[in-house]
Amino acid sequence: MQRYVITRNGKTTVVEGWRAWLLSAALLAGFWLLFVLVFLLFIGASITIGLLLLLLVPALGLAALFRRLFDGR
């Protein structure tokens, strides 16, 4: 049997039975939602950094090449 003991403002409440299962399901769904949001944040950050590197590295290489070609020396 599942049982939760919650103490708030000095008052103790015992949650058991179907309410405890419902509370467990809600907590599990909340943690999964938090996990998915963090996962999507990391995926978005990695895609952004990868795209920046994909565009900036060749651009910097071309800028260095043009600087070397058109240098006054």
HUQUI-V759236 format. One record per helix or strand. SS is the DSSP state (alpha for helix, beta for strand). FROM is the first residue (numbers start at 1). TO is the last residue. If there is no record, write none. Layout:
ss=SS from=FROM to=TO
ss=SS from=FROM to=TO
This chain:
ss=beta from=3 to=8
ss=beta from=11 to=16
ss=alpha from=18 to=69
